[in-house]
């Protein structure tokens, strides 16, 4: 019998196999989310939230425009003065003081008359408020167009970016025909997008609107091909190639026919040639114009290009897993749509480079950006990611656009001097019998239109004069001869609009004895400081 060690029992106890511990039952299990739980339809709650965000965007846009303040810019003064003259001509047969149709870049019987009606009742603030209403309508149409083309999130992003651009902000507080023309282009675009699944003839509803946009501003014709091609691209998937092509052909024939009829029935072709097709070229360099274009629209354009590339690579915009099985537009159509919308943004800079002038580029940039904005909205949604994965990136982009827009709009609206003090100074010396010279004669002609007619004001951009001995003078000699003869009752120079001629006139005044200095009024603008110099004719 073997001997037992004292610790054998303890060893046996240690070597007994212990049962495995049992894991406790979980108190709650998170169930998986079935695909049926995703709702791809726009419910009432989501629709109201989207509308509330859009209203907030429009409120921000209105606030940005309304915060701008200055007296009338010379273009505003010109169109409002012309509108009052055209209105008097239409209602009472009063002769027009100038042939506005010969040099306006839009029909003087359209926007100027509408703005004059508002101005007569509410003043310059009312005319500017009309532009604000139209620009708010443009942003609203942009939202509906983008929602139809892409998605609700892209639509809100597009509207949010467009609302804070400097061109949008300035045109919303600028009594010129740009806001009206852009609104009409937006309305025509909305019509062709909204009727993409209807018969081809439904697209003809956009024809009178598009033609009216061209009548308001002749340069709007630059964007008619975009509207036609958009009608083709949007109708192709739902109606087929034949119906889409027919739709585009009908749009071309209808628009071309109505434009031809309008040109034949009016005397506006001279204005079209002088201000649009045969416009005189300036001296601004291509590099300078490219720099200005990038400064005013580069951020939004790059966002649109990014959106177009990402949309071409992956077309699905809905976050629902169910959307993976849906047949969306093909890659070719997606790339073509991105190329069309982004390429349209380059039309205005290209045209201005062709003309070698920066004049009005800050407004024309906004026309192209309107068409690029839907792709910019897609770019923002892709940057933020599904389920708002990176919201900080979207916030950073929008904040940058907002800050740039505010700074650029403030600078733009401060470029011209506040003319209120000048108007108060010259008002007692202006009447219906005088003849006046001004650097920006449109401004006093507008504010003092009840005292003197537009034809009584001479600009510093070309003059013809017959002296007292019957001699004919033109250009610089005309200004010298008129000053020498004391032809002007009052001379107002600002040194900004045409400094060369201003200096020429000032030298002629100093060399003669027919004028005395009435006042020197200092002012400050975005470019620095300056002064109004005002002379009145002496009794001799």
C-alpha positions in Angstrom: 0.0 0.0 0.0 1.6 3.2 -1.1 2.3 6.0 1.3 0.0 9.0 1.0 1.6 12.5 1.1 0.0 15.0 3.5 -0.9 17.3 0.7 -2.5 14.7 -1.6 -6.1 15.7 -0.7 -5.3 19.4 -1.3 -3.7 18.5 -4.6 -6.8 16.6 -5.7 -8.9 19.5 -4.8 -6.7 21.8 -6.9 -6.8 19.5 -10.0 -10.6 19.2 -10.2 -11.8 20.8 -13.4 -13.9 23.9 -12.7 -17.0 24.6 -14.8 -16.7 27.6 -17.3 -18.3 30.8 -16.1 -21.7 31.6 -17.7 -22.0 35.0 -19.4 -24.9 37.0 -18.0 -27.9 37.6 -20.3 -27.9 41.1 -21.8 -30.6 43.3 -20.4 -31.4 44.9 -23.8 -30.5 44.1 -27.4 -30.4 46.9 -30.1 -32.3 45.6 -33.0 -31.0 46.1 -36.5 -32.5 48.8 -38.6 -34.4 47.3 -41.5 -34.1 48.9 -44.9 -37.8 49.5 -44.8 -37.3 52.0 -42.0 -35.7 54.4 -44.4 -38.2 56.8 -45.8 -37.1 58.2 -49.2 -40.2 60.3 -49.6 -40.3 63.9 -48.5 -42.5 63.8 -45.4 -44.4 66.8 -44.0 -41.9 67.3 -41.2 -38.9 67.3 -43.5 -40.6 69.6 -45.9 -41.4 72.2 -43.2 -37.8 72.0 -41.9 -36.5 72.5 -45.3 -38.7 75.5 -45.9 -37.8 77.0 -42.6 -34.1 76.7 -43.4 -34.8 78.3 -46.8 -36.6 81.2 -45.1 -33.6 81.7 -42.9 -31.3 81.8 -45.9 -33.5 84.4 -47.5 -33.5 86.4 -44.3 -29.7 86.4 -44.2 -29.6 87.4 -47.9 -32.0 90.3 -47.3 -30.1 91.5 -44.3 -26.8 91.5 -46.2 -28.3 93.6 -49.0 -30.1 96.0 -46.8 -27.1 96.8 -44.7 -25.4 98.4 -47.7 -25.9 102.2 -47.9 -24.9 105.0 -50.3 -26.5 107.6 -52.5 -27.4 106.7 -56.1 -24.7 105.2 -58.3 -24.5 106.8 -61.7 -26.0 103.8 -63.4 -28.9 103.7 -61.0 -29.5 107.4 -61.5 -29.3 107.0 -65.3 -31.9 104.2 -65.5 -34.3 105.9 -63.1 -34.0 109.2 -64.9 -34.6 107.5 -68.2 -37.5 105.6 -66.8 -39.2 108.8 -65.7 -38.6 110.3 -69.2 -39.9 107.2 -70.9 -43.0 107.1 -68.6 -43.8 110.8 -69.4 -43.3 110.0 -73.1 -45.7 107.0 -72.9 -48.4 108.7 -70.8 -48.2 112.3 -72.0 -46.3 112.3 -75.3 -43.4 114.4 -73.8 -40.4 114.3 -76.1 -37.5 112.2 -74.8 -34.5 114.3 -73.8 -32.1 111.7 -75.1 -32.2 108.7 -77.4 -31.8 106.1 -74.7 -32.5 103.2 -77.0 -29.3 104.0 -78.9 -26.9 103.4 -76.1 -28.7 101.4 -73.3 -27.8 97.8 -72.9 -31.4 96.9 -72.3 -34.8 98.1 -73.7 -35.4 101.5 -71.9 -39.2 100.8 -72.1 -38.9 97.8 -69.8 -37.0 97.9 -66.5 -36.4 101.7 -66.4 -40.2 102.3 -66.7 -41.0 99.7 -64.0 -38.3 101.1 -61.7 -39.5 104.7 -62.3 -43.0 103.7 -61.2 -41.7 102.4 -58.0 -39.2 105.3 -57.6 -42.0 107.8 -58.1 -43.9 106.3 -55.1 -41.2 105.1 -52.8 -38.0 106.8 -54.0 -34.6 105.2 -54.5 -35.1 102.9 -51.5 -38.2 101.5 -53.2 -36.4 100.9 -56.5 -33.7 99.1 -54.6 -36.2 97.1 -52.7 -37.7 95.9 -56.0 -34.2 94.5 -56.9 -34.1 92.8 -53.5 -37.4 91.1 -54.0 -36.3 89.8 -57.4 -33.0 88.5 -56.1 -34.8 86.7 -53.2 -37.1 85.2 -55.9 -34.0 84.1 -57.8 -32.6 82.3 -54.8 -35.9 80.6 -54.2 -36.0 79.4 -57.8 -32.4 78.2 -57.5 -33.5 76.1 -54.5 -36.4 74.5 -56.4 -34.2 73.9 -59.5 -31.5 72.2 -57.5 -33.9 70.1 -55.5 -35.5 68.9 -58.7 -32.1 68.1 -60.3 -30.4 66.6 -57.3 -31.6 66.6 -53.7 -33.0 68.8 -50.9 -29.7 69.0 -49.1 -27.9 70.1 -52.2 -30.7 72.7 -52.8 -30.3 74.2 -49.4 -26.5 74.3 -49.8 -26.7 75.9 -53.2 -29.1 78.6 -52.0 -27.0 79.2 -48.9 -23.8 79.8 -50.9 -25.5 81.9 -53.6 -27.2 84.1 -51.0 -24.0 85.4 -49.6 -22.0 86.0 -52.8 -21.0 89.6 -53.3 -22.8 89.8 -56.7 -26.0 88.5 -55.1 -25.8 91.0 -52.2 -25.0 94.0 -54.4 -27.6 93.3 -57.1 -30.1 92.9 -54.3 -29.6 96.6 -53.4 -28.8 98.0 -56.8 -31.5 99.8 -58.9 -30.3 98.4 -62.2 -31.8 95.9 -64.6 -29.5 93.1 -63.6 -31.7 91.7 -60.8 -34.7 91.6 -63.2 -32.8 89.9 -66.0 -31.3 87.3 -63.7 -34.7 86.6 -62.1 -36.2 86.1 -65.6 -33.4 83.7 -66.6 -33.9 81.8 -63.4 -37.6 81.6 -64.1 -37.0 80.3 -67.6 -34.6 77.7 -66.3 -37.1 76.6 -63.6 -39.8 76.1 -66.3 -37.6 73.9 -68.5 -36.5 71.8 -65.5 -40.0 71.6 -64.0 -41.5 70.4 -67.3 -38.9 67.8 -68.1 -41.4 65.0 -67.9 -44.2 66.7 -69.8 -44.6 66.7 -73.6 -42.1 68.7 -75.6 -44.4 71.6 -76.3 -44.5 72.3 -72.6 -41.0 73.7 -72.8 -42.3 76.6 -75.0 -43.6 78.1 -71.8 -40.1 79.3 -71.1 -39.8 81.1 -74.5 -41.5 84.4 -73.6 -39.7 84.6 -70.3 -36.3 84.0 -71.8 -37.0 86.6 -74.5 -38.1 89.1 -72.0 -34.9 88.5 -70.1 -32.9 89.4 -73.2 -35.1 92.5 -73.7 -34.4 93.7 -70.2 -30.6 93.1 -70.6 -29.2 92.2 -74.0 -26.3 90.2 -72.5 -28.8 87.7 -71.1 -28.7 86.1 -74.5 -25.3 84.6 -73.5 -27.2 82.2 -71.3 -29.9 81.0 -73.7 -27.9 78.1 -75.0 -27.5 76.8 -71.5 -31.2 76.8 -71.0 -31.8 75.0 -74.3 -29.1 72.3 -73.5 -30.5 71.9 -69.9 -33.9 71.3 -71.4 -32.4 68.6 -73.6 -30.4 66.9 -70.8 -33.2 66.9 -68.2 -35.9 65.5 -70.6 -33.7 62.7 -72.1 -34.1 60.1 -69.3 -37.9 60.4 -68.8 -39.1 61.2 -72.3 -36.4 59.6 -74.5 -34.0 61.0 -77.1 -36.6 61.9 -79.7 -38.8 64.0 -77.4 -35.7 65.6 -75.7 -34.3 66.7 -79.1 -37.7 67.9 -80.2 -38.0 69.9 -77.0 -34.7 71.6 -77.6 -35.5 72.4 -81.3 -38.8 73.9 -80.3 -37.1 76.1 -77.7 -34.5 77.3 -80.3 -37.2 78.1 -82.9 -39.5 79.7 -80.5 -36.9 81.9 -78.9 -35.2 82.8 -82.1 -38.5 83.7 -83.8 -39.7 85.8 -80.9 -36.4 87.6 -80.7 -36.4 88.3 -84.5 -40.0 89.6 -84.2 -39.0 91.9 -81.4 -36.0 93.2 -83.2 -38.1 93.9 -86.3 -40.8 95.7 -84.4 -38.6 98.0 -82.4 -35.6 100.3 -82.9 -33.4 98.6 -80.3 -30.8 97.1 -82.7 -28.5 100.2 -82.4 -28.4 99.8 -78.7 -27.7 96.0 -79.0 -24.8 96.7 -81.4 -23.3 99.5 -79.3 -23.5 97.9 -75.9 -23.2 94.2 -76.7 -22.2 92.9 -80.1 -20.0 95.8 -81.3 -19.1 97.2 -77.9 -15.9 99.2 -77.8 -13.0 97.3 -76.2 -11.3 98.5 -73.1 -7.7 98.4 -71.9 -7.8 95.9 -69.0 -5.4 93.0 -69.2 -6.4 89.4 -69.3 -4.4 88.7 -66.1 -6.2 91.5 -64.2 -9.6 90.2 -65.3 -8.8 86.7 -64.4 -7.7 87.9 -60.9 -10.9 89.8 -60.4 -13.0 86.8 -61.6 -11.2 84.5 -59.2 -11.6 87.0 -56.3 -15.3 87.5 -56.9 -16.4 83.9 -57.8 -13.4 81.5 -57.4 -14.5 79.9 -54.2 -18.0 79.0 -55.4 -16.7 77.9 -58.8 -14.2 75.5 -57.3 -16.9 74.1 -55.1 -19.1 73.6 -58.2 -16.2 71.9 -60.0 -15.7 69.6 -57.1 -19.4 68.8 -57.0 -19.4 68.1 -60.7 -16.5 65.7 -60.5 -17.9 63.8 -57.5 -21.3 63.6 -59.1 -19.8 62.3 -62.3 -17.9 59.6 -60.3 -20.9 58.6 -58.1 -24.4 59.7 -58.9 -26.3 58.5 -55.9 -27.3 61.4 -53.6 -29.8 59.8 -51.4 -28.4 58.3 -48.1 -31.0 55.5 -47.9 -29.7 52.0 -48.6 -32.7 51.5 -50.8 -31.3 54.1 -53.2 -28.4 51.8 -54.1 -30.8 49.7 -56.3 -32.3 52.7 -58.1 -31.5 53.4 -61.7 -30.1 57.0 -61.7 -28.8 59.0 -64.6 -25.9 57.4 -66.5 -22.3 58.7 -66.0 -22.3 60.3 -69.4 -25.4 62.4 -68.6 -24.0 63.3 -65.2 -20.7 64.5 -66.6 -22.4 66.4 -69.4 -24.7 68.2 -66.8 -21.7 69.1 -64.6 -19.8 70.4 -67.6 -22.8 72.5 -68.8 -23.5 74.1 -65.4 -19.8 74.8 -64.5 -18.9 75.9 -68.0 -21.7 78.5 -68.0 -20.0 80.2 -65.0 -17.0 80.9 -67.4 -19.1 82.7 -70.0 -19.1 86.1 -68.4 -15.3 86.2 -67.6 -14.6 85.0 -71.1 -16.8 87.7 -72.7 -15.2 90.4 -70.5 -11.7 89.2 -71.4 -12.7 89.4 -75.0 -13.9 93.0 -74.4 -10.8 93.8 -72.2 -12.9 95.6 -69.7 -13.8 95.0 -66.0 -16.9 97.2 -66.2 -19.9 95.3 -64.7 -17.9 92.1 -64.2 -18.8 92.1 -60.5 -22.4 91.7 -61.6 -22.0 89.5 -64.6 -20.1 87.0 -62.4 -23.3 86.4 -60.5 -25.2 85.3 -63.7 -22.8 82.5 -64.3 -22.6 81.5 -60.6 -26.4 81.1 -60.6 -26.1 78.2 -63.1 -23.0 76.7 -61.3 -24.7 76.9 -57.9 -26.6 73.6 -58.1 -23.3 71.8 -58.7 -21.8 73.8 -55.8 -24.6 72.5 -53.6 -23.7 68.9 -54.6 -20.1 69.8 -53.7 -21.0 71.0 -50.3 -23.1 67.8 -49.6 -20.2 65.6 -50.6 -17.8 67.6 -48.5 -20.0 67.3 -45.4 -20.6 63.6 -46.1 -23.5 61.3 -45.4 -25.4 61.8 -42.2 -23.5 65.1 -41.7 -20.3 63.2 -41.0 -18.1 66.4 -41.4 -20.4 69.4 -40.7 -17.4 71.5 -39.7 -16.2 71.5 -43.3 -19.4 72.8 -44.7 -19.6 75.4 -42.0 -16.0 76.5 -42.7 -16.8 76.8 -46.5 -20.0 78.8 -45.9 -18.4 81.1 -43.3 -15.5 81.8 -45.7 -18.0 82.7 -48.5 -19.9 84.9 -46.1 -16.9 86.9 -45.0 -15.7 87.3 -48.5 -19.1 88.4 -49.7 -19.5 91.0 -46.9 -16.0 92.5 -47.5 -16.4 92.6 -51.3 -19.9 94.0 -51.2 -18.9 96.8 -48.7 -16.0 97.7 -50.9 -18.1 97.8 -54.0 -20.9 99.9 -52.5 -18.3 102.4 -51.2 -16.6 103.0 -54.5 -18.6 106.0 -55.5 -18.8 109.1 -53.2 -21.8 110.1 -51.2 -23.3 112.9 -53.3 -25.8 114.3 -50.8 -23.7 117.2 -49.8 -22.9 118.1 -53.4 -26.5 118.0 -54.4 -27.4 120.3 -51.5 -24.7 122.7 -52.6 -25.7 123.0 -56.3 -29.5 122.7 -55.9 -30.1 126.4 -55.5 -28.2 127.1 -58.8 -29.9 124.6 -61.0 -33.0 125.5 -63.0 -34.8 124.8 -66.3 -32.7 127.3 -68.3 -29.1 126.4 -67.5 -26.5 124.2 -69.1 -24.3 122.2 -66.8 -21.2 120.0 -66.9 -20.6 117.1 -64.5 -18.3 114.2 -64.1 -21.3 112.0 -63.3 -24.2 114.2 -64.6 -26.7 111.3 -64.2 -26.6 111.8 -60.4 -27.6 115.4 -60.2 -30.0 114.9 -63.2 -31.8 112.2 -61.1 -31.9 114.1 -57.8 -32.7 117.5 -59.4 -35.0 116.2 -62.2 -37.8 118.5 -61.1 -35.5 121.5 -61.6 -33.7 120.6 -64.8 -34.0 118.1 -67.6 -31.6 115.4 -68.5 -30.7 117.2 -71.7 -29.3 120.1 -69.8 -26.4 118.0 -68.4 -23.2 117.4 -70.3 -20.9 114.5 -69.4 -17.1 114.2 -69.6 -17.2 111.4 -72.2 -17.3 113.2 -75.5 -18.7 116.5 -76.5 -19.5 118.6 -79.6 -19.7 122.4 -79.4 -20.3 125.3 -81.7 -18.7 128.5 -80.4 -20.0 132.0 -80.7 -18.3 132.6 -84.0 -19.8 129.5 -85.6 -16.7 127.3 -85.2 -17.2 123.6 -84.7 -15.3 121.8 -81.9 -15.3 118.1 -80.9 -13.6 116.1 -78.1 -11.1 117.9 -75.9 -11.3 121.1 -78.0 -15.0 121.3 -77.4 -14.5 121.3 -73.6 -11.9 124.0 -73.8 -13.9 126.2 -76.1 -17.1 125.8 -74.1 -15.2 126.8 -70.9 -13.6 129.7 -72.7 -17.0 131.0 -73.8 -18.6 130.4 -70.5 -21.1 128.0 -72.0 -21.7 126.2 -68.7 -23.6 127.8 -65.9 -22.2 125.2 -63.4 -19.3 122.7 -63.5 -19.1 119.8 -61.1 -16.0 117.5 -61.1 -15.2 114.6 -58.9 -11.8 113.5 -60.3 -12.8 109.9 -60.5 -15.0 109.1 -63.5 -12.7 110.5 -66.2 -9.7 112.1 -64.5 -8.0 113.2 -67.8 -11.0 115.3 -68.9 -11.6 116.5 -65.4 -8.0 117.9 -65.3 -8.4 119.3 -68.8 -11.5 121.2 -67.8 -10.0 122.4 -64.5 -7.0 123.8 -66.4 -9.2 125.6 -68.8 -11.1 127.1 -65.9 -7.9 128.3 -64.2 -6.7 129.8 -67.5 -9.9 131.8 -68.1 -11.8 134.4 -66.2 -15.4 133.2 -66.7 -15.7 131.0 -63.5 -15.2 131.2 -59.8 -14.8 128.4 -57.4 -18.0 127.8 -55.4 -17.0 124.9 -53.2 -14.6 122.1 -52.6 -16.3 119.2 -50.9 -14.0 116.4 -49.6 -15.3 112.8 -49.6 -14.1 109.3 -48.8 -14.7 106.2 -50.8 -13.3 102.6 -51.0 -10.3 103.8 -53.0 -9.3 106.6 -50.5 -10.2 110.2 -50.5 -11.2 112.8 -53.1 -13.1 116.1 -53.5 -15.9 117.6 -55.5 -14.8 120.8 -57.2 -17.7 123.1 -58.1 -17.4 126.3 -60.2 -20.1 128.7 -61.2 -20.0 131.2 -64.0 -19.3 134.8 -63.1 -21.5 137.6 -64.3 -18.9 138.9 -66.8 
